[in-house]
Amino acid sequence: MKKLLILFFGILISFCAVAQSKSHFGKEINDKKAIEASALSHKMAGKEAMEAKVTGTVESVCQVKGCWMKVKMADGETMRVLFKDYAFFVPKDIAGKTVVFEGEAQKKVVSVEHLQHYALDAGKSKEEISKITEPKDELTFIAEGVIVK
């Protein structure tokens, strides 16, 4: 009985270790054939939208709910990753972690209203938010699933 109990706890600890190495949010995806976030703009040349699986490093996360994250691109740029149909969120403490996400990349103009809302979510001051007065062309990603490594 003692050996059985030790075996049970050993298996339980193994499952916990695996669960902590990857966390899935939204649709179940894998990390196979993911392209680097820094290569996405090049892959999208001439396209307004494209289905993709991408990997990159999280720069920041919405501090209100985890309802978006920014992923580092090339040359210090970032790409905002939103979650399809607002169906799931990511933890607010994953800045600096590697993620894999799958869905649709889109080139779009983000309105001043949305940019100000994102700045508020990010914890920016009223002064910083009031300086946002022009819409911005952005590469945005609508993710169906996310893995946090």
RAJO-V708038 format. One line per field, one symbol per residue. phi: phi as a letter, one per 20 degrees, with the letter a starting at -180 (. if undefined). psi: psi as a letter, one per 20 degrees, with the letter a starting at -180 (. if undefined). A space follows every 10 residues. Layout:
# RAJO-V708038
phi=???
psi=???
This chain:
# RAJO-V708038
phi=.ffffffgff fffffffffe fccdcmffcc dfmfefgfef gffegndeba fbcccadfeb cgeecnebbd dfdflmfcce dddgllebcd ffddgneecc bcrcecebee fggfffffff genfffffff feccfcfced cdeebcdde
psi=gghggggghg gghghhgghi hppqpbporr jpkpqqhiig gghjpjqhqp prpqqappgr qpigikirqp ppaqkjrqpp orppjkirrr qikjpiqpqp qpcpppprpp qgggghgghg hijqrhgghi ioiqrppqoq pophqppp.
